[in-house]
Amino acid sequence: MLTKRKKENATKDVKRHDSDTGSPEVQVALLTKQIDELSSHLKKHAKDFHSRRGLLQMVADRRKHLKYLEKKNEKAYKSIVKKLGLKR
């Protein structure tokens, strides 16, 4: 679960405007932050299979958002991948 402050920090560089919460860039940034936190949780709790399933769903969702963004706006896609340090 991300706190309000963590969400703001994760999205401040990728927002299109001040009240942007739904653009693909923001969604990818939030999913990336959640994936990072859940990955660290799973390193401590290796047998937490319910959380592992949620992690896999988030990774798939992020992949779908990135694929959409790559198709619609390749410049924004390259920018978000570079900002978040994702390998593609």
N, C-alpha and C positions, 0 to 999 in steps of 0.2 A: 504494500500500500504506500503510495507516494503522498507525502504531505503537500500542502499548498505551496510552501516555500520551495520544495524540491521541484514541483511542477513548473513554477515560475522560472527557476534557474535553468531547467532543461529546455524551455521553450523560448527564452528571451532572444536568442540569436537567430531563430528560424521563423519567427512570426512574420506574417505579411502585414499586419496592422496591430494596433494595441489590444483589441479585443478578440484576436484570432484564436479560436480553440479547435476548429474543425478542419483546417487545411491539411492536406496529406503530409506536409513538412512537419507540422506540429504533432500530428498523430505518430509519425515515425520517431520523432524525438522523444515523446512520452513512452512509447513502446520500448525504445532502446534503453531508457533509464530503468523501466520496470524489469526488463530482461537482465540488466546488469545486477540489480538488487536481488532478483530471484536466483541468479546464478551463484552469487556469494552465499545465499541462504542454503542452496543445495550442496555447496562444498562442505558445509558444517553438518548438514542433515542428509546424508546420502540415500537414506531409505524413504524419503518423503516423496512417494510416487505420485500423489495427488498434485503436489506443486510442480513436479516434473512435467506432468501432462499439461498443466496451465502454461508452463514455460514454452513447451512445444507449440501450443496454440498461439501464443504471443509472437513467436518467431515466424510462424506461418502468416499471421496477420500482417506483421511488418513487411514480410516479403511481398505480400499482395499489394500493400500500399506503395512500396518502392517500384513494383512493376507498373502500377497505374501511373505513377509520377514519371517514370522513364518514358512511357508511351505518350503522355500528354505534354510534358514540359521537360525536355532532356537537360536543359541548362539548370533548372531547379533541382533535378535529380542528382546531377554531378555535384552541385553545391552542397546538398544535404549529406551526400555520402562522404564528401571531404570534411565537412564540419564535424560530423559524428564519428569519423574514423572507421567507417564500415568498409569491409572488403566486398567488392562486387566484380 
